C-alpha cells in the first residue's frame, strides 16, 4: 500500500513549479514485496520524468519491518484476553493489516504479538488513530493494563512455550 502524505511545490496556480516534493509511506506484508514495489515505484517516477524532461531524486528512508505476529503468542494473548474480558470483547482480525509500528522490529527478534486495544465506545470516540478528531475512550486502558498484567503473570508463574 502506498500513501502519499505530502505534496509541495510551486507558488502560483498558473506557473509551472520548478520543483515538487512528495513524501509518503509504503507498507507491505513482507520485505521482499516492499523491495520489489520500491523498485517499481522508482521506475514509474523515472519514466514519468523522462516523458517531460524532468529530473528526480528518489530517497528511501529505512522503514520498520512488516508487522508479523507469531502464532503461539497470538493464541496465548487470545486465551488470556478471552478469560479476562469474555469472548464477545475479543476480536481476531480476519485479514492482515498494514500497520506501521516500531514494535514490528521487536517481533523480528523475539516471538510476540501486537494487539489493538479497542478504545471506541460511540460516535465521539469512533475516529481512527492519527485522525485529527481521534478521541479514545480512556476506560479501555484498564483492559489493556489487565491483559498485560495477566500475560506477565502467566510468564512468571507457569511454563509458557513460545
N, C-alpha and C positions, 0 to 999 in steps of 0.2 A: 504494500500500500504506500503510495506516495502522497504526501501532503505538502502543499506549498503554503508556508506560513506567512511569508512577507514577499512583497514585490515593491521595489522602489526605483525611481528613475525619472529623469526629466524634471521640468519646472513649469512648462506651459502646455496646455491641451493641444495647441496647434503647431508645436515644434517637435520634430523627431528627437527623442532623447539620445544624448551621446553615449550614455551607458545605462544599464539596468542591472539591478542586483535582485536575485531571487534566493530565498532560503527556505528550507523545509526539512522534512524528515522522510525516511524510507524505512518501513518496517516489514519484516517477513517472519516466517516461522522457522527458518534455518539460515545459517550464514552463507551457504552455497547459493541459495536463491537470491539473497541480498546482493552478493558479489556479482552475480550474473545481471541482475536488474540495474546495478550501478553502471556496469559496462554498457548496457543497452541504453540507459538514460544519457550517458555521455555521447554515445553515437548519435542519438536523436538531436542533442544540442549541437554537436558538430555539424550535422547535416543541415540543420536549420540555419546556422550561422553561415555556412558555406553558400547557401542559396542566395543570401543577401550581401555577401562580402563582409560579414562582421567577424570579429574576433571574440573569443570567450576564454574564461578561466574556470575550470571545474575543480572545486575543492570538496573533499570528502573528509569530514572530521570523524574520528573514531566514534562509533556508536556503541551502545550497550548490546550485549548478546540478545538473541531472541529469548523470550521468557518461556522456558520449558519446565513444567513441574515434573517431579518424579512420582511414579505411580504408588509406591509404597507409602511415601509421606502424605500423598493426597488421600489415600484410603484412611490413614491414621487421623488426619485432620477431619475428614468427613465423619468418622466414627465419634470422635470427641465432640465435635460441634453438634451432631445429632443428639448425643447423650445430654449435652448441656441445654440446647435450645429447642429440641424437638425437630422431627424430620420436616415439618411444614415450613420451618425457617431456614433450612439448609438447601441451597440450590446448587446443583452441579451444572456448569456450563456445558452445553451440548456441542458448541462449536468453539474452535480456538479463537483467541482474541489477540490482537497485535499490540498489547500493552508494551510501553517502553518504560522499563523500570530498572534502576541500578541493581535492584535485588536479583535480576536475572544473572548478573555476573557471579553472585554467590552460588547460584544453582549450577553453574559450570564447575564449581569447586567441591561442593558438598550436596548431598541429597536434601531436597526441601520442596516446599510448596508455597506458592503465592496465593493469598486469599483476598478476595474483595469483601470488605465489610459493608454490608448494606446499610446505608445511612439515610434512606429516603423514607419518609413517613407521610407524605402528602404532597400537595401541589407546591408549597413553598420550599420543600427540600428535594424536589424532583429534577433539579438540573444536574448534568454530568460534571465530573471533575474538569477543571480548567475553564468552565463556563463562567462568564463574569457574574452570573447570579447564583453560583454554587452556594448552597447553604445547608450543611449537613445537620441531621438530627443528632445532636450530641449524646442523646441517651443510648445510641448504638455503641458508644465507646465502651460501656460496661460489658457488653457481649464480647467485644474484641479482647478486652483485658482478661475476662473469664476464660476464653478459649486459649489464650497464650499461657495463662497460669496452669490450665489443665494439661496442656502439652508439656510444659516444663515438669509438672508433677509426674506425668507418665514416664518421661525420660529419666527422671531422677530416682523413681521408686519401682520401676519394672524393667524387664529386659525388652527393649524395643529393637526389632530387626529392621534395618533400612535397606 
